Amino acid sequence: MPLPKPLPLRRGAFWCLAAMLGLLATTPLAAADFSFHDREGKLHRLSDYRGKWVLVNFWATWCTPCLSEIPELSNLHDTRQDLVVIGIALHYKSAKVVDQFSEAHGITYPVVLGNKSIEQQFGKVAVLPTSYLYNSVGDLEMVHRGELTQAMIETYLPKYLPQKNRVQAMHPTPPIP
């Protein structure tokens, strides 16, 4: 028995479908709640960070672009109260090597020893570095494969003033005559 011929799409229906698919492509994806422990033993779950942006960065000690990202990721983690950075080390020789590398390069954000089970929570990480940025309600905003800069990350984040400047902006000091 021959297969029935597909119904022809009208031009309007085609563009409507294309527009809907385009809308879906730009809408943040709801994220599954990840869960893993860092080198200090602290449990990290996406749901624990509601109200903050979360950047999960997969890296390796031998990865040159990963090394270039470290100062900017540490700076973001240290200076932005609305962002948490979590580094996940992959393809490492030992936990001791990762700990020594982290200390030698001044990593100030939590470091996790990655494995297949952690990687599966995000999908296959084929390129290092690879970063996942979640917004403050836990939706996946961006996946970036390759080196990431502070400026690139900040294009996604809301405009932010440190607490001291925020108060000054709301109540500026009058000029002294």
C-alpha positions in Angstrom: 0.0 0.0 0.0 1.5 3.3 -1.0 2.0 6.1 1.6 -0.4 9.0 1.5 0.9 12.2 0.0 1.8 14.9 2.6 -0.7 17.7 2.8 0.7 20.9 1.2 1.4 23.7 3.6 -0.2 27.0 2.7 2.3 29.8 2.4 0.8 31.5 5.5 0.8 28.4 7.6 4.5 27.8 6.7 5.5 31.3 7.8 3.5 31.0 11.0 5.2 27.7 11.8 8.6 29.2 11.0 7.9 32.2 13.2 6.9 29.9 16.1 10.0 27.8 15.7 12.1 31.0 15.7 10.4 32.2 18.9 11.2 28.9 20.5 14.8 29.2 19.5 15.2 32.5 21.3 13.2 31.7 24.4 15.3 30.6 27.4 15.0 26.9 28.0 13.8 25.6 31.4 16.8 23.9 33.0 16.8 20.6 34.8 18.1 21.1 38.4 21.7 20.0 38.5 23.3 18.7 41.7 26.9 18.0 42.6 29.5 18.6 45.4 32.5 20.9 45.1 36.0 20.2 46.5 35.0 21.7 49.9 32.1 19.2 50.1 29.4 21.8 49.5 26.3 20.7 47.6 25.4 22.9 44.6 21.9 22.8 43.1 20.5 25.2 40.6 17.4 25.5 42.7 19.5 26.8 45.6 20.5 29.9 43.6 17.1 31.3 42.7 17.5 35.1 42.5 21.0 34.8 41.3 22.5 34.1 37.8 24.6 31.0 37.7 27.6 30.3 35.3 28.7 26.7 35.1 32.1 26.5 33.4 33.6 23.2 32.2 37.4 23.4 31.9 40.6 21.3 32.1 44.1 22.1 33.5 45.7 21.5 30.1 43.3 23.8 28.3 44.9 27.1 27.2 41.6 29.0 26.6 40.4 27.7 30.0 43.4 29.2 31.6 42.7 32.6 30.0 39.2 32.7 31.4 40.1 32.1 35.0 41.0 35.7 36.1 37.8 37.1 34.5 35.6 34.4 36.0 37.2 34.9 39.4 36.6 38.6 39.1 33.0 38.2 38.2 32.4 35.7 41.0 34.1 38.1 43.5 32.5 41.4 42.4 29.0 40.6 41.3 26.5 39.8 44.1 24.0 38.6 41.5 26.2 35.9 39.9 27.7 32.6 41.1 30.4 30.9 39.1 31.0 27.2 39.4 33.9 25.5 37.7 33.8 21.9 36.7 37.2 20.3 36.0 37.2 17.5 33.3 39.9 15.2 32.1 42.2 15.6 35.1 44.9 13.3 36.4 44.0 13.5 40.0 42.1 15.6 42.6 45.4 16.8 43.9 46.4 18.2 40.5 43.1 20.1 40.2 43.5 21.5 43.7 47.1 22.6 43.1 46.1 24.1 39.7 43.2 26.0 41.3 45.4 27.4 44.1 48.2 28.4 41.7 45.9 30.2 39.4 43.9 32.0 42.0 40.5 30.4 41.3 38.1 31.9 43.9 34.9 30.2 42.8 33.8 26.7 43.8 35.5 23.9 41.8 33.9 20.5 41.1 35.7 17.4 40.0 33.7 16.5 36.9 32.7 12.9 35.8 30.3 11.3 33.4 27.4 11.6 35.8 27.9 15.4 36.2 28.5 15.9 32.5 25.3 14.0 31.7 23.3 16.6 33.7 24.3 19.2 31.0 24.7 17.0 27.9 27.9 16.0 26.1 30.7 18.6 26.6 32.6 18.2 23.3 34.7 21.4 23.5 36.6 23.0 26.4 35.9 25.4 27.8 32.1 25.2 27.6 29.9 27.4 29.8 26.2 27.4 30.7 24.6 30.6 31.9 21.3 30.4 33.9 19.2 33.4 34.7 17.9 34.3 38.1 14.8 32.1 37.7 16.8 29.1 36.6 16.3 29.2 32.8 19.2 28.4 30.5 20.1 31.7 28.8 23.2 30.8 27.0 25.6 27.9 26.1 29.0 29.0 25.0 31.7 26.8 23.5 35.1 28.3 23.6 36.8 31.0 25.6 34.4 33.4 27.4 35.2 36.9 28.5 33.7 39.0 31.3 32.3 41.4 28.7 30.5 38.6 26.9 28.9 37.4 30.2 27.9 40.9 31.2 25.9 41.4 28.0 23.4 38.9 29.5 23.4 40.2 33.1 21.1 43.0 34.2 22.8 46.3 34.8 24.3 46.2 38.2 25.6 48.8 40.6 27.6 47.7 43.7 25.6 48.3 46.9 27.5 51.5 47.8 26.9 53.1 44.4 23.3 52.0 44.3 22.6 54.0 47.5 24.5 57.0 46.1 22.6 56.8 42.9 19.3 56.8 44.8 20.3 59.6 47.1 23.1 61.6 45.5 25.2 63.8 47.8 24.4 67.5 47.1 27.4 69.5 45.9 29.3 71.5 48.6 28.9 75.2 48.0 
